[in-house]
Amino acid sequence: MTKLIIQIPCFNEAESLPVTLAELPRKIDGIDQVEWLIIDDGSTDGTVEVAQEHGVDHIVSLPRNQGLAKAFMAGIDACLSAGADYIVNTDADNQYKSSGIPALLDPIRNGSADIVIGCRPVMEIEHFSPVKKALQKIGSWAVRVASNTDIPDAPSGFRAFSREAAMRLYVTDSYTYTLETIIQAGKNNMAINWVPVEVNEDLRPSRLVKGNASYVVRSIGTIGRVFLMYRAFPFLFGLGALLMLPGLLIGLRFLYFYLAGDGQGHVQSLILAGLLMSMGFLTCITGVIAHLIGVNRKILEDIRWRTIRQDGSRGGRL
């Protein structure tokens, strides 16, 4: 018997949640059970009561607002505990048309993908400002470079996971899960795909993007931090080499003048050479240490995955 759980992170969504739930499917061909789960991220407007009134099967309540990333991971853990074979994540503002869920699941069900992202026609969405469209495009490009994937709409929250992929996810960012999970999947050689999806009219302004400047800064921070988790060694070692090379050339220049008997007039070159080479060497060492930390992280992720598989109380059906 196959089970799909559709999860929705919620924070004060009492008004929009009924609209979203009204469009969610209860039956999908080839899937025996379709259940709904909401993650109440410290709501104070009666979101839980609304969910109960509309027949939500599972409710995960966080004691206080912890942010989208924490709510997402709490939902993933709860879905696994409830025995989900497939997990679909969508937003509570009814941004994505739920009719696209079967298309999200198809690549996973036929074995060609572990994770599928529902990609919006960003450039055609009328309520997206030109600045937001540009930021989405630039951000998605940066994620593609960092993750070595081809996802055109990285910030999309409409996505599907196989049970195995969900067990391997671990989000460390406190802001959003969307970018980190793609980079993590790409670096861990998961099969990640995308399908085009349609969107509904805007119900409310985005709560995640509170301003273009804030969105850019936080997104760059997320991409950079996650990229360094998985690709720190080549980046830092290359940066260290770039610092050491001019230091070496300046040092050779000083040596030339020193051997020519004019070393006292070029002491500043010796100081600069020593500074650059020291900075380069320390950067390379930092790259080595970061690489070892990254290896340790992968080991811990593997241990976590194995623990979830073996832990019936957390992983549900094994």
Secondary structure, DSSP 8 states (H G I E B T S, - for coil): --EEEEEEEESS-TTTHHHHHHHS-S-BTTBSEEEEEEEEES-SSSHHHHHHHTT-SEEEEESS---HHHHHHHHHHHHHHTT-SEEEE--TT--B-GGGHHHHHHHHHTTS-SEEEEE--GGG-TTS-HHHHHHHHHHHHHHHHHHT---S-TT---EEEEHHHHHH-----SS-SHHHHHHHHHHTT--EEEEE--B----S--SS-S-HHHHHHHHHHHHHHHHHHHHHHHHHHHHHHHHHHHHHHHHHHHHHHHHTT-GGGGHHHHHHHHHHHHHHHHHHHHHHHHHHHHHHHHHHHHHHHHHHHH-HHHH---
